[in-house]
Amino acid sequence: MGEPRIHFAIVCASFSCPRLLNQAYTADQLERQLAANTRNFFANPQNFRYESGTFYMSSILSWFEADFGGSQDEQLKSITPYLPDRTSQQAAASGAGRISYLKYNWSLNDQKTARSERR
């Protein structure tokens, strides 16, 4: 589709999936909605963390690597604007660090599961 942020709008209801937006995607709001969902996704430590020079990222970015640019450098640069803090943004923009993909949790994302995962 030429739009990698679509991966943060499509959800499968598993615990590691992006959040389900509580409104319809519309043409006039699409840019704002995709940007907000992408920022929200990377703000969740279950989906993204930057620690000691390593980017711990959701497996979504591995599975759809070509959509985010293919190479590690391109992938990091494509997500830079959506990362939760300046330190991770600067590291990603410079391509510094290594990538490790997080294990995907396919458990059903219901309120009971979400509560037990937080404990």
N, CA, C and O atoms as a printed pandas DataFrame, in Angstrom:
     atom_number atom_name residue_name chain_id  residue_number  x_coord  y_coord  z_coord
0              1         N          MET        A               1    0.817   -1.205    0.000
1              2        CA          MET        A               1    0.000    0.000    0.000
2              3         C          MET        A               1    0.857    1.264    0.000
3              4         O          MET        A               1    0.344    2.361   -0.223
4              5         N          GLY        A               2    2.148    1.119    0.247
5              6        CA          GLY        A               2    3.014    2.285    0.292
6              7         C          GLY        A               2    2.878    3.092    1.565
7              8         O          GLY        A               2    3.380    4.213    1.640
8              9         N          GLU        A               3    2.217    2.552    2.558
9             10        CA          GLU        A               3    1.989    3.253    3.824
10            11         C          GLU        A               3    2.251    2.288    4.974
11            12         O          GLU        A               3    1.353    1.542    5.365
12            13         N          PRO        A               4    3.481    2.287    5.530
13            14        CA          PRO        A               4    3.802    1.324    6.590
14            15         C          PRO        A               4    2.984    1.499    7.865
15            16         O          PRO        A               4    2.824    0.545    8.627
16            17         N          ARG        A               5    2.465    2.697    8.111
17            18        CA          ARG        A               5    1.683    2.906    9.335
18            19         C          ARG        A               5    0.375    2.126    9.345
19            20         O          ARG        A               5   -0.287    2.023   10.378
20            21         N          ILE        A               6    0.009    1.582    8.203
21            22        CA          ILE        A               6   -1.211    0.779    8.148
22            23         C          ILE        A               6   -1.103   -0.419    9.091
23            24         O          ILE        A               6   -2.113   -0.927    9.578
24            25         N          HIS        A               7    0.129   -0.865    9.345
25            26        CA          HIS        A               7    0.334   -2.000   10.241
26            27         C          HIS        A               7   -0.009   -1.668   11.693
27            28         O          HIS        A               7   -0.142   -2.571   12.519
28            29         N          PHE        A               8   -0.151   -0.390   12.009
29            30        CA          PHE        A               8   -0.537    0.020   13.353
30            31         C          PHE        A               8   -2.012    0.393   13.424
31            32         O          PHE        A               8   -2.508    0.827   14.464
32            33         N          ALA        A               9   -2.702    0.217   12.307
33            34        CA          ALA        A               9   -4.143    0.456   12.251
34            35         C          ALA        A               9   -4.916   -0.858   12.108
35            36         O          ALA        A               9   -6.065   -0.964   12.537
36            37         N          ILE        A              10   -4.272   -1.850   11.504
37            38        CA          ILE        A              10   -4.890   -3.159   11.329
38            39         C          ILE        A              10   -4.657   -3.950   12.609
39            40         O          ILE        A              10   -3.523   -4.066   13.075
40            41         N          VAL        A              11   -5.706   -4.481   13.163
41            42        CA          VAL        A              11   -5.557   -5.215   14.422
42            43         C          VAL        A              11   -6.165   -6.601   14.300
43            44         O          VAL        A              11   -7.104   -6.826   13.537
44            45         N          CYS        A              12   -5.603   -7.527   15.077
45            46        CA          CYS        A              12   -6.096   -8.908   15.052
46            47         C          CYS        A              12   -6.635   -9.332   16.415
47            48         O          CYS        A              12   -7.006  -10.492   16.596
48            49         N          ALA        A              13   -6.682   -8.414   17.370
49            50        CA          ALA        A              13   -7.222   -8.641   18.711
50            51         C          ALA        A              13   -6.313   -9.471   19.603
51            52         O          ALA        A              13   -6.754   -9.959   20.645
52            53         N          SER        A              14   -5.057   -9.641   19.217
53            54        CA          SER        A              14   -4.131  -10.313   20.128
54            55         C          SER        A              14   -3.478   -9.258   21.019
55            56         O          SER        A              14   -3.521   -8.064   20.723
56            57         N          PHE        A              15   -2.884   -9.709   22.095
57            58        CA          PHE        A              15   -2.326   -8.810   23.096
58            59         C          PHE        A              15   -1.229   -7.904   22.532
59            60         O          PHE        A              15   -1.108   -6.757   22.965
60            61         N          SER        A              16   -0.431   -8.387   21.582
61            62        CA          SER        A              16    0.659   -7.588   21.019
62            63         C          SER        A              16    0.250   -6.739   19.823
63            64         O          SER        A              16    1.072   -6.007   19.272
64            65         N          CYS        A              17   -0.993   -6.830   19.425
65            66        CA          CYS        A              17   -1.476   -6.021   18.294
66            67         C          CYS        A              17   -1.582   -4.551   18.677
67            68         O          CYS        A              17   -1.662   -4.217   19.859
68            69         N          PRO        A              18   -1.582   -3.672   17.673
69            70        CA          PRO        A              18   -1.870   -2.264   17.941
70            71         C          PRO        A              18   -3.269   -2.120   18.535
71            72         O          PRO        A              18   -4.115   -3.004   18.401
72            73         N          ARG        A              19   -3.490   -0.992   19.189
73            74        CA          ARG        A              19   -4.807   -0.766   19.791
74            75         C          ARG        A              19   -5.865   -0.615   18.706
75            76         O          ARG        A              19   -5.575   -0.194   17.587
76            77         N          LEU        A              20   -7.066   -0.957   19.051
77            78        CA          LEU        A              20   -8.200   -0.775   18.166
78            79         C          LEU        A              20   -8.710    0.646   18.360
79            80         O          LEU        A              20   -9.122    1.018   19.459
80            81         N          LEU        A              21   -8.683    1.422   17.318
81            82        CA          LEU        A              21   -9.155    2.797   17.390
82            83         C          LEU        A              21  -10.659    2.787   17.647
83            84         O          LEU        A              21  -11.384    1.993   17.048
84            85         N          ASN        A              22  -11.129    3.656   18.525
85            86        CA          ASN        A              22  -12.552    3.650   18.875
86            87         C          ASN        A              22  -13.364    4.595   17.992
87            88         O          ASN        A              22  -14.370    5.160   18.421
88            89         N          GLN        A              23  -12.912    4.753   16.763
89            90        CA          GLN        A              23  -13.642    5.549   15.778
90            91         C          GLN        A              23  -13.303    5.012   14.390
91            92         O          GLN        A              23  -12.309    4.310   14.204
92            93         N          ALA        A              24  -14.131    5.350   13.442
93            94        CA          ALA        A              24  -13.887    4.907   12.069
94            95         C          ALA        A              24  -12.754    5.723   11.455
95            96         O          ALA        A              24  -12.630    6.921   11.708
96            97         N          TYR        A              25  -11.934    5.063   10.648
97            98        CA          TYR        A              25  -10.928    5.791    9.872
98            99         C          TYR        A              25  -11.659    6.519    8.751
99           100         O          TYR        A              25  -12.482    5.932    8.047
100          101         N          THR        A              26  -11.353    7.789    8.596
101          102        CA          THR        A              26  -11.996    8.590    7.560
102          103         C          THR        A              26  -10.932    9.313    6.744
103          104         O          THR        A              26   -9.844    9.600    7.242
104          105         N          ALA        A              27  -11.252    9.602    5.497
105          106        CA          ALA        A              27  -10.288   10.237    4.596
106          107         C          ALA        A              27   -9.761   11.553    5.158
107          108         O          ALA        A              27   -8.563   11.824    5.074
108          109         N          ASP        A              28  -10.634   12.366    5.724
109          110        CA          ASP        A              28  -10.198   13.677    6.198
110          111         C          ASP        A              28   -9.399   13.606    7.504
111          112         O          ASP        A              28   -8.723   14.570    7.862
112          113         N          GLN        A              29   -9.467   12.487    8.213
113          114        CA          GLN        A              29   -8.732   12.340    9.481
114          115         C          GLN        A              29   -7.628   11.282    9.416
115          116         O          GLN        A              29   -6.940   11.049   10.410
116          117         N          LEU        A              30   -7.454   10.649    8.276
117          118        CA          LEU        A              30   -6.569    9.494    8.167
118          119         C          LEU        A              30   -5.128    9.793    8.593
119          120         O          LEU        A              30   -4.542    9.014    9.345
120          121         N          GLU        A              31   -4.561   10.873    8.143
121          122        CA          GLU        A              31   -3.176   11.217    8.509
122          123         C          GLU        A              31   -3.045   11.337   10.028
123          124         O          GLU        A              31   -2.132   10.761   10.620
124          125         N          ARG        A              32   -3.937   12.069   10.648
125          126        CA          ARG        A              32   -3.901   12.245   12.102
126          127         C          ARG        A              32   -4.105   10.907   12.824
127          128         O          ARG        A              32   -3.415   10.611   13.800
128          129         N          GLN        A              33   -5.041   10.114   12.345
129          130        CA          GLN        A              33   -5.344    8.833   12.980
130          131         C          GLN        A              33   -4.174    7.849   12.876
131          132         O          GLN        A              33   -3.837    7.178   13.852
132          133         N          LEU        A              34   -3.561    7.764   11.699
133          134        CA          LEU        A              34   -2.414    6.862   11.536
134          135         C          LEU        A              34   -1.231    7.313   12.392
135          136         O          LEU        A              34   -0.565    6.491   13.022
136          137         N          ALA        A              35   -0.975    8.613   12.412
137          138        CA          ALA        A              35    0.131    9.131   13.221
138          139         C          ALA        A              35   -0.115    8.871   14.706
139          140         O          ALA        A              35    0.799    8.459   15.421
140          141         N          ALA        A              36   -1.327    9.104   15.169
141          142        CA          ALA        A              36   -1.650    8.896   16.587
142          143         C          ALA        A              36   -1.533    7.420   16.967
143          144         O          ALA        A              36   -0.976    7.095   18.016
144          145         N          ASN        A              37   -2.051    6.528   16.126
145          146        CA          ASN        A              37   -1.966    5.101   16.431
146          147         C          ASN        A              37   -0.517    4.611   16.405
147          148         O          ASN        A              37   -0.136    3.758   17.207
148          149         N          THR        A              38    0.278    5.140   15.500
149          150        CA          THR        A              38    1.690    4.749   15.416
150          151         C          THR        A              38    2.441    5.227   16.649
151          152         O          THR        A              38    3.219    4.467   17.227
152          153         N          ARG        A              39    2.226    6.464   17.061
153          154        CA          ARG        A              39    2.867    6.982   18.286
154          155         C          ARG        A              39    2.429    6.170   19.506
155          156         O          ARG        A              39    3.249    5.826   20.357
156          157         N          ASN        A              40    1.145    5.872   19.584
157          158        CA          ASN        A              40    0.624    5.084   20.692
158          159         C          ASN        A              40    1.276    3.693   20.733
159          160         O          ASN        A              40    1.623    3.196   21.805
160          161         N          PHE        A              41    1.435    3.087   19.585
161          162        CA          PHE        A              41    2.034    1.763   19.505
162          163         C          PHE        A              41    3.468    1.770   20.054
163          164         O          PHE        A              41    3.833    0.915   20.861
164          165         N          PHE        A              42    4.265    2.732   19.613
165          166        CA          PHE        A              42    5.661    2.792   20.051
166          167         C          PHE        A              42    5.815    3.293   21.483
167          168         O          PHE        A              42    6.868    3.091   22.088
168          169         N          ALA        A              43    4.808    3.932   22.032
169          170        CA          ALA        A              43    4.863    4.392   23.422
170          171         C          ALA        A              43    4.672    3.244   24.405
171          172         O          ALA        A              43    4.969    3.390   25.591
172          173         N          ASN        A              44    4.182    2.108   23.928
173          174        CA          ASN        A              44    3.936    0.954   24.780
174          175         C          ASN        A              44    5.224    0.133   24.891
175          176         O          ASN        A              44    5.702   -0.381   23.880
176          177         N          PRO        A              45    5.799   -0.004   26.095
177          178        CA          PRO        A              45    7.053   -0.761   26.257
178          179         C          PRO        A              45    6.943   -2.226   25.830
179          180         O          PRO        A              45    7.959   -2.887   25.615
180          181         N          GLN        A              46    5.751   -2.721   25.711
181          182        CA          GLN        A              46    5.549   -4.078   25.209
182          183         C          GLN        A              46    5.870   -4.155   23.709
183          184         O          GLN        A              46    6.168   -5.231   23.190
184          185         N          ASN        A              47    5.807   -3.004   23.013
185          186        CA          ASN        A              47    6.036   -2.957   21.570
186          187         C          ASN        A              47    7.375   -2.326   21.192
187          188         O          ASN        A              47    7.919   -2.601   20.122
188          189         N          PHE        A              48    7.898   -1.483   22.072
189          190        CA          PHE        A              48    9.149   -0.781   21.753
190          191         C          PHE        A              48    9.851   -0.328   23.027
191          192         O          PHE        A              48    9.231    0.207   23.946
192          193         N          ARG        A              49   11.157   -0.557   23.056
193          194        CA          ARG        A              49   12.026   -0.014   24.106
194          195         C          ARG        A              49   13.386    0.242   23.491
195          196         O          ARG        A              49   13.810   -0.467   22.578
196          197         N          TYR        A              50   14.066    1.255   23.994
197          198        CA          TYR        A              50   15.451    1.501   23.599
198          199         C          TYR        A              50   16.268    1.466   24.878
199          200         O          TYR        A              50   16.111    2.315   25.755
200          201         N          GLU        A              51   17.144    0.471   24.972
201          202        CA          GLU        A              51   17.945    0.282   26.177
202          203         C          GLU        A              51   19.369   -0.081   25.805
203          204         O          GLU        A              51   19.599   -1.011   25.032
204          205         N          SER        A              52   20.321    0.650   26.354
205          206        CA          SER        A              52   21.754    0.331   26.193
206          207         C          SER        A              52   22.147    0.090   24.741
207          208         O          SER        A              52   22.870   -0.859   24.437
208          209         N          GLY        A              53   21.671    0.948   23.850
209          210        CA          GLY        A              53   22.056    0.850   22.444
210          211         C          GLY        A              53   21.302   -0.183   21.632
211          212         O          GLY        A              53   21.641   -0.426   20.474
212          213         N          THR        A              54   20.277   -0.800   22.222
213          214        CA          THR        A              54   19.484   -1.791   21.498
214          215         C          THR        A              54   18.043   -1.325   21.380
215          216         O          THR        A              54   17.433   -0.881   22.353
216          217         N          PHE        A              55   17.515   -1.435   20.177
217          218        CA          PHE        A              55   16.099   -1.154   19.921
218          219         C          PHE        A              55   15.356   -2.484   20.038
219          220         O          PHE        A              55   15.572   -3.391   19.234
220          221         N          TYR        A              56   14.495   -2.599   21.023
221          222        CA          TYR        A              56   13.641   -3.771   21.180
222          223         C          TYR        A              56   12.303   -3.403   20.546
223          224         O          TYR        A              56   11.576   -2.545   21.046
224          225         N          MET        A              57   11.993   -4.070   19.434
225          226        CA          MET        A              57   10.824   -3.668   18.651
226          227         C          MET        A              57    9.896   -4.848   18.398
227          228         O          MET        A              57   10.309   -6.008   18.389
228          229         N          SER        A              58    8.647   -4.515   18.197
229          230        CA          SER        A              58    7.624   -5.498   17.873
230          231         C          SER        A              58    8.030   -6.315   16.652
231          232         O          SER        A              58    8.671   -5.808   15.732
232          233         N          SER        A              59    7.652   -7.565   16.661
233          234        CA          SER        A              59    7.902   -8.452   15.517
234          235         C          SER        A              59    7.213   -7.964   14.252
235          236         O          SER        A              59    7.591   -8.368   13.152
236          237         N          ILE        A              60    6.218   -7.108   14.385
237          238        CA          ILE        A              60    5.545   -6.544   13.210
238          239         C          ILE        A              60    6.569   -5.902   12.283
239          240         O          ILE        A              60    6.454   -6.000   11.062
240          241         N          LEU        A              61    7.570   -5.245   12.862
241          242        CA          LEU        A              61    8.583   -4.577   12.042
242          243         C          LEU        A              61    9.523   -5.563   11.367
243          244         O          LEU        A              61   10.147   -5.230   10.359
244          245         N          SER        A              62    9.631   -6.752   11.898
245          246        CA          SER        A              62   10.419   -7.801   11.248
246          247         C          SER        A              62    9.604   -8.447   10.121
247          248         O          SER        A              62   10.104   -8.630    9.011
248          249         N          TRP        A              63    8.372   -8.783   10.412
249          250        CA          TRP        A              63    7.522   -9.448    9.430
250          251         C          TRP        A              63    7.295   -8.595    8.191
251          252         O          TRP        A              63    7.225   -9.110    7.076
252          253         N          PHE        A              64    7.181   -7.293    8.394
253          254        CA          PHE        A              64    6.893   -6.376    7.289
254          255         C          PHE        A              64    8.070   -5.426    7.056
255          256         O          PHE        A              64    7.888   -4.250    6.741
256          257         N          GLU        A              65    9.265   -5.959    7.218
257          258        CA          GLU        A              65   10.497   -5.164    7.125
258          259         C          GLU        A              65   10.566   -4.335    5.840
259          260         O          GLU        A              65   10.944   -3.164    5.883
260          261         N          ALA        A              66   10.212   -4.916    4.724
261          262        CA          ALA        A              66   10.289   -4.195    3.450
262          263         C          ALA        A              66    9.388   -2.965    3.443
263          264         O          ALA        A              66    9.718   -1.965    2.804
264          265         N          ASP        A              67    8.266   -3.021    4.137
265          266        CA          ASP        A              67    7.353   -1.876    4.198
266          267         C          ASP        A              67    7.970   -0.697    4.937
267          268         O          ASP        A              67    7.595    0.452    4.707
268          269         N          PHE        A              68    8.917   -0.983    5.825
269          270        CA          PHE        A              68    9.562    0.064    6.621
270          271         C          PHE        A              68   10.930    0.451    6.061
271          272         O          PHE        A              68   11.682    1.170    6.718
272          273         N          GLY        A              69   11.257   -0.010    4.870
273          274        CA          GLY        A              69   12.484    0.397    4.220
274          275         C          GLY        A              69   13.469   -0.716    3.941
275          276         O          GLY        A              69   14.399   -0.518    3.159
276          277         N          GLY        A              70   13.305   -1.865    4.542
277          278        CA          GLY        A              70   14.188   -2.990    4.245
278          279         C          GLY        A              70   15.421   -3.068    5.118
279          280         O          GLY        A              70   15.553   -4.009    5.901
280          281         N          SER        A              71   16.323   -2.118    5.012
281          282        CA          SER        A              71   17.545   -2.165    5.814
282          283         C          SER        A              71   17.283   -1.654    7.230
283          284         O          SER        A              71   16.293   -0.966    7.480
284          285         N          GLN        A              72   18.175   -1.996    8.141
285          286        CA          GLN        A              72   18.027   -1.534    9.523
286          287         C          GLN        A              72   18.028   -0.010    9.586
287          288         O          GLN        A              72   17.210    0.585   10.287
288          289         N          ASP        A              73   18.933    0.615    8.864
289          290        CA          ASP        A              73   19.021    2.067    8.868
290          291         C          ASP        A              73   17.734    2.713    8.372
291          292         O          ASP        A              73   17.236    3.653    8.991
292          293         N          GLU        A              74   17.190    2.219    7.261
293          294        CA          GLU        A              74   15.942    2.764    6.714
294          295         C          GLU        A              74   14.775    2.504    7.651
295          296         O          GLU        A              74   13.904    3.357    7.827
296          297         N          GLN        A              75   14.765    1.333    8.244
297          298        CA          GLN        A              75   13.685    0.981    9.161
298          299         C          GLN        A              75   13.677    1.929   10.360
299          300         O          GLN        A              75   12.625    2.442   10.743
300          301         N          LEU        A              76   14.835    2.155   10.942
301          302        CA          LEU        A              76   14.917    3.059   12.097
302          303         C          LEU        A              76   14.524    4.480   11.723
303          304         O          LEU        A              76   13.806    5.143   12.471
304          305         N          LYS        A              77   14.986    4.946   10.584
305          306        CA          LYS        A              77   14.636    6.311   10.156
306          307         C          LYS        A              77   13.143    6.459    9.895
307          308         O          LYS        A              77   12.574    7.523   10.141
308          309         N          SER        A              78   12.500    5.397    9.396
309          310        CA          SER        A              78   11.063    5.498    9.098
310          311         C          SER        A              78   10.209    5.598   10.365
311          312         O          SER        A              78    9.116    6.162   10.328
312          313         N          ILE        A              79   10.697    5.058   11.482
313          314        CA          ILE        A              79    9.901    5.106   12.715
314          315         C          ILE        A              79   10.311    6.240   13.647
315          316         O          ILE        A              79    9.625    6.508   14.633
316          317         N          THR        A              80   11.421    6.908   13.346
317          318        CA          THR        A              80   11.953    7.962   14.228
318          319         C          THR        A              80   10.904    8.959   14.711
319          320         O          THR        A              80   10.846    9.214   15.914
320          321         N          PRO        A              81   10.077    9.536   13.851
321          322        CA          PRO        A              81    9.132   10.565   14.333
322          323         C          PRO        A              81    8.096   10.052   15.328
323          324         O          PRO        A              81    7.446   10.845   16.010
324          325         N          TYR        A              82    7.939    8.749   15.414
325          326        CA          TYR        A              82    6.883    8.172   16.243
326          327         C          TYR        A              82    7.409    7.595   17.556
327          328         O          TYR        A              82    6.628    7.102   18.370
328          329         N          LEU        A              83    8.700    7.652   17.767
329          330        CA          LEU        A              83    9.285    7.074   18.978
330          331         C          LEU        A              83    8.991    7.953   20.183
331          332         O          LEU        A              83    8.830    9.165   20.049
332          333         N          PRO        A              84    8.921    7.339   21.368
333          334        CA          PRO        A              84    8.376    8.030   22.541
334          335         C          PRO        A              84    9.282    9.051   23.228
335          336         O          PRO        A              84    8.795    9.841   24.036
336          337         N          ASP        A              85   10.577    9.061   22.934
337          338        CA          ASP        A              85   11.443   10.015   23.632
338          339         C          ASP        A              85   12.589   10.457   22.731
339          340         O          ASP        A              85   12.909    9.819   21.728
340          341         N          ARG        A              86   13.184   11.553   23.121
341          342        CA          ARG        A              86   14.244   12.167   22.314
342          343         C          ARG        A              86   15.469   11.255   22.171
343          344         O          ARG        A              86   16.082   11.207   21.105
344          345         N          THR        A              87   15.822   10.542   23.223
345          346        CA          THR        A              87   16.991    9.662   23.170
346          347         C          THR        A              87   16.818    8.593   22.096
347          348         O          THR        A              87   17.716    8.379   21.281
348          349         N          SER        A              88   15.675    7.926   22.091
349          350        CA          SER        A              88   15.458    6.883   21.079
350          351         C          SER        A              88   15.311    7.489   19.688
351          352         O          SER        A              88   15.731    6.878   18.706
352          353         N          GLN        A              89   14.722    8.676   19.586
353          354        CA          GLN        A              89   14.592    9.342   18.293
354          355         C          GLN        A              89   15.962    9.681   17.710
355          356         O          GLN        A              89   16.211    9.453   16.526
356          357         N          GLN        A              90   16.850   10.225   18.542
357          358        CA          GLN        A              90   18.184   10.599   18.070
358          359         C          GLN        A              90   18.987    9.367   17.655
359          360         O          GLN        A              90   19.663    9.375   16.626
360          361         N          ALA        A              91   18.907    8.312   18.462
361          362        CA          ALA        A              91   19.627    7.083   18.125
362          363         C          ALA        A              91   19.092    6.480   16.825
363          364         O          ALA        A              91   19.871    6.054   15.973
364          365         N          ALA        A              92   17.774    6.443   16.671
365          366        CA          ALA        A              92   17.172    5.877   15.458
366          367         C          ALA        A              92   17.524    6.716   14.236
367          368         O          ALA        A              92   17.832    6.165   13.179
368          369         N          ALA        A              93   17.485    8.021   14.360
369          370        CA          ALA        A              93   17.791    8.903   13.240
370          371         C          ALA        A              93   19.231    8.724   12.761
371          372         O          ALA        A              93   19.521    8.863   11.573
372          373         N          SER        A              94   20.121    8.416   13.694
373          374        CA          SER        A              94   21.528    8.230   13.315
374          375         C          SER        A              94   21.828    6.793   12.903
375          376         O          SER        A              94   22.919    6.502   12.412
376          377         N          GLY        A              95   20.868    5.896   13.100
377          378        CA          GLY        A              95   21.072    4.493   12.758
378          379         C          GLY        A              95   21.964    3.761   13.750
379          380         O          GLY        A              95   22.429    2.653   13.484
380          381         N          ALA        A              96   22.198    4.393   14.898
381          382        CA          ALA        A              96   23.076    3.802   15.911
382          383         C          ALA        A              96   22.342    2.730   16.691
383          384         O          ALA        A              96   21.168    2.892   17.025
384          385         N          GLY        A              97   23.019    1.653   16.977
385          386        CA          GLY        A              97   22.430    0.594   17.792
386          387         C          GLY        A              97   22.090   -0.631   16.981
387          388         O          GLY        A              97   22.301   -0.689   15.770
388          389         N          ARG        A              98   21.565   -1.591   17.674
389          390        CA          ARG        A              98   21.142   -2.821   17.010
390          391         C          ARG        A              98   19.661   -3.043   17.287
391          392         O          ARG        A              98   19.088   -2.435   18.192
392          393         N          ILE        A              99   19.050   -3.918   16.499
393          394        CA          ILE        A              99   17.631   -4.226   16.643
394          395         C          ILE        A              99   17.463   -5.643   17.164
395          396         O          ILE        A              99   18.124   -6.576   16.708
396          397         N          SER        A             100   16.567   -5.782   18.125
397          398        CA          SER        A             100   16.152   -7.085   18.615
398          399         C          SER        A             100   14.625   -7.096   18.593
399          400         O          SER        A             100   13.984   -6.188   19.122
400          401         N          TYR        A             101   14.055   -8.115   17.987
401          402        CA          TYR        A             101   12.596   -8.169   17.874
402          403         C          TYR        A             101   11.995   -8.890   19.070
403          404         O          TYR        A             101   12.475   -9.943   19.490
404          405         N          LEU        A             102   10.949   -8.309   19.601
405          406        CA          LEU        A             102   10.264   -8.847   20.775
406          407         C          LEU        A             102    9.360  -10.012   20.388
407          408         O          LEU        A             102    8.805  -10.047   19.289
408          409         N          LYS        A             103    9.224  -10.944   21.287
409          410        CA          LYS        A             103    8.319  -12.072   21.067
410          411         C          LYS        A             103    6.885  -11.545   21.011
411          412         O          LYS        A             103    6.479  -10.727   21.837
412          413         N          TYR        A             104    6.142  -12.017   20.045
413          414        CA          TYR        A             104    4.765  -11.577   19.852
414          415         C          TYR        A             104    3.837  -12.387   20.736
415          416         O          TYR        A             104    3.924  -13.614   20.779
416          417         N          ASN        A             105    2.953  -11.704   21.437
417          418        CA          ASN        A             105    1.991  -12.367   22.310
418          419         C          ASN        A             105    0.671  -12.506   21.555
419          420         O          ASN        A             105   -0.049  -11.528   21.357
420          421         N          TRP        A             106    0.366  -13.727   21.138
421          422        CA          TRP        A             106   -0.845  -13.991   20.364
422          423         C          TRP        A             106   -2.063  -14.248   21.236
423          424         O          TRP        A             106   -3.134  -14.555   20.712
424          425         N          SER        A             107   -1.928  -14.130   22.553
425          426        CA          SER        A             107   -3.077  -14.321   23.445
426          427         C          SER        A             107   -4.170  -13.318   23.096
427          428         O          SER        A             107   -3.891  -12.192   22.685
428          429         N          LEU        A             108   -5.404  -13.741   23.264
429          430        CA          LEU        A             108   -6.536  -12.872   22.980
430          431         C          LEU        A             108   -6.502  -11.658   23.887
431          432         O          LEU        A             108   -6.364  -11.792   25.103
432          433         N          ASN        A             109   -6.624  -10.501   23.318
433          434        CA          ASN        A             109   -6.589   -9.246   24.064
434          435         C          ASN        A             109   -7.998   -8.908   24.544
435          436         O          ASN        A             109   -8.728   -8.162   23.891
436          437         N          ASP        A             110   -8.363   -9.467   25.691
437          438        CA          ASP        A             110   -9.617   -9.072   26.316
438          439         C          ASP        A             110   -9.277   -8.429   27.656
439          440         O          ASP        A             110   -8.121   -8.472   28.077
440          441         N          GLN        A             111  -10.232   -7.848   28.318
441          442        CA          GLN        A             111   -9.941   -7.138   29.560
442          443         C          GLN        A             111   -9.346   -8.057   30.608
443          444         O          GLN        A             111   -8.439   -7.650   31.333
444          445         N          LYS        A             112   -9.824   -9.267   30.706
445          446        CA          LYS        A             112   -9.303  -10.206   31.696
446          447         C          LYS        A             112   -7.828  -10.507   31.415
447          448         O          LYS        A             112   -7.007  -10.484   32.332
448          449         N          THR        A             113   -7.484  -10.791   30.146
449          450        CA          THR        A             113   -6.104  -11.070   29.766
450          451         C          THR        A             113   -5.225   -9.857   30.004
451          452         O          THR        A             113   -4.122   -9.985   30.537
452          453         N          ALA        A             114   -5.696   -8.690   29.620
453          454        CA          ALA        A             114   -4.911   -7.463   29.790
454          455         C          ALA        A             114   -4.610   -7.211   31.254
455          456         O          ALA        A             114   -3.499   -6.809   31.599
456          457         N          ARG        A             115   -5.588   -7.442   32.121
457          458        CA          ARG        A             115   -5.365   -7.228   33.562
458          459         C          ARG        A             115   -4.336   -8.212   34.102
459          460         O          ARG        A             115   -3.465   -7.828   34.884
460          461         N          SER        A             116   -4.424   -9.472   33.698
461          462        CA          SER        A             116   -3.496  -10.472   34.234
462          463         C          SER        A             116   -2.088  -10.261   33.701
463          464         O          SER        A             116   -1.124  -10.574   34.400
464          465         N          GLU        A             117   -1.936   -9.739   32.484
465          466        CA          GLU        A             117   -0.606   -9.467   31.914
466          467         C          GLU        A             117    0.078   -8.326   32.639
467          468         O          GLU        A             117    1.307   -8.296   32.708
468          469         N          ARG        A             118   -0.691   -7.375   33.187
469          470        CA          ARG        A             118   -0.102   -6.221   33.869
470          471         C          ARG        A             118    0.401   -6.579   35.255
471          472         O          ARG        A             118    1.221   -5.854   35.819
472          473         N          ARG        A             119   -0.069   -7.673   35.808
473          474        CA          ARG        A             119    0.324   -8.057   37.175
474          475         C          ARG        A             119    1.669   -8.701   37.202
475          476         O          ARG        A             119    2.149   -9.083   38.270
